[in-house]
Amino acid sequence: MSYAGPTRCPNCGSTNLLRDPEQAEIVCTRCGLVIETDLMDYGPEWRAFDDDQRTDRVRVGAPITYTIHDKGLTTTIDWRDKAIEGKNITPDKRAQIRRMRKWHRRIRIYDAQERNLANALSEITRIADKLSIPKNVIETAAVIYRRAIALGLVRGRSIQSMAAATLYIACRTCGHVRTLDEIADAAGMNKKEIGRSFRFLVNELGIFVPPLTPKDYVARLLSRLRMRSEAEEIAYKTLEYASQLRLTSGRGPMGIAAAAVYVASVLTGERKTQREIAEFARVTEVTIRNRYKSLVKNIMFEVHL
């Protein structure tokens, strides 16, 4: 526990004390008495500007993480057969350490449920690395999978599909937009199988997954197409009008978003083709064309062809 210092001036009794970290002093602001000098700084001697830097600089070991089956709390026996001073050890001691290392690996995963969890968390991390998904989403997916395995929901089901489904749920709940197609491609699995696992987990765990809207996809499409900020403003405005006119009801959000981006490309003169947008949006050109015609017909703006 750090030392808080005095709370009252011994000379005038004032409680208005100033702690000066640069001079390492505590001074009374009423009478000017220097109450203490040479204060100890209990803070770190390094600076950190984000969570990753703060984690890298701590000296108390790795933080607890749900992405490792034992939460990162176990130790490992080093693979090098050397003493702490770097010297070689005797053959008898080397054989003993190898036996210890083997049993240490075995007892880390002591039953089928633990093995299932280890494999699933490894799969979640693998898929997330392919898609550059942030750490907070991976941690959320790991927590969801742990809940599922504690309730016995993963028994008799594919580890890969359940892992991919939990990652997709985490992306949706954390607001990190990823399509089911992207998750399926990264996992190397059928989209329908992951979709079944997704619906099963949502129903059984009672998780609220916010619905995707066209606005969720616009920023990603514009970024991939390298379009200017004016296009983003027009696309969002188009979607706002489309929502008010109920043109988005019953239609796929990606198709509406792609059509809004196409409208923005035409109005800003950037002229992205429907094929280009369709490739990034993973919808057909016919879908974009139909949604585009609907927007132009119902929203009163001019499109110069």
N, C-alpha and C positions, 0 to 999 in steps of 0.2 A: 504493500500500500504506500502511495506517495505522501510526502509531508505537505499538508495544506498551508501551514504557516499561521501566524497570529491573526486574530480577527478584530482586535481592538488596540488602539495606540496606548502605550503605558504612560505617556506624558499628559495627553489631554482627554483620553478616553474615546476619541472619535473612531467610528467604524469605517470611515472612508479611507481605505488604504489602497495605495497604488503599487502593483507588482511590476517592476521594470525588468523584463527578461534580458535586455541588452546590458544593463549595468549590474544585473544579478542582485537587485536590492528591493526591499519593501519600504515604502515611504508613506508617511502620513500626509494627506493632502491638506489638512487643516493647519498643523503647526510646523510641518516640514521635517519632522524628526525621521532620521533613517533608522528604522526599527531593526532590520536584519540586512546583512551583506553576505556576499559569496554564496548565493543560493545555488542549490543543486538542480541541474536540469535533468528531469526524469524522462524526457522525450527521446525518440530515436536520434542517432547521429547522422541519419540519411534522410533523403527526401523521397517521397513517392507521390506520383500524380494520378495513379489509377489503381484498381484492385490487383491487377497482375503484378505491377511493380512492388506493391506492398507485400504481396504473397512471396515474391522472389527474395525479398530482403529480410524476412523474418528468420530468426535463428532457433525456432522451436519445432522444426520439422514441418512436413507437408500438412496442409489443412485436410480436414475430413471431407471426403467426397463420396457421393452416392454412386458414382460411375464405376467404382471398384467394388467387387462383391463383399470384401471385408472392410470397406470404407477407408482403405489406405492405412489401417491401424497396425498391421502386422509388419514384422521385420523380415529381411531376407538374408540368407547366408551367402556371402560373396563367392563367386565362381573361381576366383584365383586361390590356389593352394599355397598361400604364403602367410607368414606370421605378421603381427601388427607392425613390426619393424621393417618388413619387406624381405625378411630372410626366408629361405626355403625351409619347409618342415619335413619331418621324418616320414618315410613311407607308411608306417603304422598310423601316425597321426593323420596323414592325408586320406587313408582309407576310412578312418573314423569320421572325418569331416564330410566325405562323400556320402556315407550312410546317413549322417545327420541331415545333409542337404536334401537327399531323396525323401526322407520321411517328413521333413519340413514342408516340402512341396505337396506331399500327400495330405497332410493334416490341414492345410489351408482350405482345401475343398473336401469336406468330410462326408457329404451325402449327396444324393441325387438332386435335391432342391438347390443346394449350394452350387453344384455343377451347372445346373440349368441357369441360375442367376449369373454366374460368371460368363457363360457363353452368350447369354442375351445382352449383357452390358457391353461385352466386347463387340457384338454385332451393332448395337446402337452407336457406339463410338466410331466404328468403321464407316457406317452410312453417313453419320454427321460430318466426319472428316472429308468425305467426298463432296458434300454439299456446302462445306464451310459454314456449318451451323454453329452459332455461339454457345459458350459454355453453359450459360444459364438455362438454355433450352435442353441441352443434353442432361443436365442435372434434374430438370423437371421430368424428362422421359424416364430417367432411372428411378425416380421416386414412384412414378405411375406403375412401372413394371414391378417394383418391389411390393406395391399394394396388390397387384394382380396375383403375384406368386404367393403372397400371404393368404389370400382368399381361395387359393387352389384353382384359379381360372385358367392357368396355362397348361394344366395337365391334359395330355392327349392332343395338344395343338402344336403347330410348327413354331419353333423358337424364332426363326427368321421373320415370319409374318407377324408374330406378336411384338417383336422388337421394333420392326418397321412401323407397325400401327401405333405403338406408344410414342415413337418419335414424331409421327404425324400429329397425334393428339397434342403433344407438347408444343409443336410449331403453331398449331391453331390457338391454343390457350395463351401462349406467350406473345402472340401477335407477329410472329416471324413467318411471313407468307412463303409457303412451299406447297406446290401442288402434289396431289397423290401420284401423278405420273412421274414427277421428279424423284419422289421417295422410292417408287417402284423400280425406276431405272437404276438408282444408286444401290438398291438392295439386290438387283438382279432377279426380281420376282414378278409374278403376275399381279397386275393392279387389282383385279377382282378379289384375289385371296387376301391381300392387305386390307381391302375395303371391308371384307367380311369380319376380319379380326378387329378392325377399327370400330365397326358398329357394335360388335359383341362387347368390347371393353367399355365403350361409352354407356351402354345400357346397364351392364353389370356393376360398374363402379359409380354410376350416377354422376358422371362428369359433364359439366356444361361446356360445350364446345361452341363458341360464337360462330355464326354463319359467315361465310366469305361473301364479300361484296365486290362489285367491279372496281371500287376505289382501291381495294387492297392490291390489285394487280397493275394499276396504271403506272405507278412509280417504277416498278421493275421493268415493264415494257419500254418505257421512255428511256430508262438507263441503258438497257440493252441496245436500243436503236440509236442511242447517242443523240437525242433530240434536245432542243433548247428549253429553257424554263418557261418561255411563252407557251409552248405546246402543252406543258403540264397544267398551266392555269386554264387553258381552253378545254383540255380533256376533263378536268375536274368540274368545270362549269357545265359542260355538256352532260356529264353523268348526274349532276344535281338537277338539271331540268328534266332529264329522262326519268329520274326517280319520282319527281313531282307529278309527271304525266303517266306514271305507272308503266313505263315502257320496259322496265327491268324485271317485272314480275314474271315468274315462270320461265325465265331464260338463264342460260349459263352465265355466271359473272365474268368469266374470261372472254367470252364472245362479245359481250357488251363493252368490256374494257378495251378490247382490240379495236372495235368499231369507233369508240371515242378517240382512241389514239390516231386512227386513220383520219378522222374528221380534223383533229388538231394538226396532223401533218399537211393536210390540204390547205387549211386556213393560214398556216404559217409559211406555206410555200416550200416546206422541206421535202414534200413529195415522196414519202415512203410507199412502196408498193404494197398491195394487199398480200402478196406472196411473202414478202419480207416479214410483215407483221404476223402473218399466220404461222410462220416457222418458229418465231420466238414465243408466240402465244399458245402454240400447239393446238390450234383449231383449224378448220378448213377455210379456204378462201370464200366458199359459198356462205358460210356462217357470217364472216365479216361483211360480205356484200349485203346480205339480208338485213343484218342489224344496222348497217350504215344507211341503207335506204329508209328504214323505219325512223332513224334519228333525224335524217334530213327532211323527211316528210312531215314530222310532227313538231320539230323544233324550228322556229322561224329564224334561220340565218341563211345567208347566201354562201354558196360554195362555188368558187370560180374554177371551172374545169379547164 
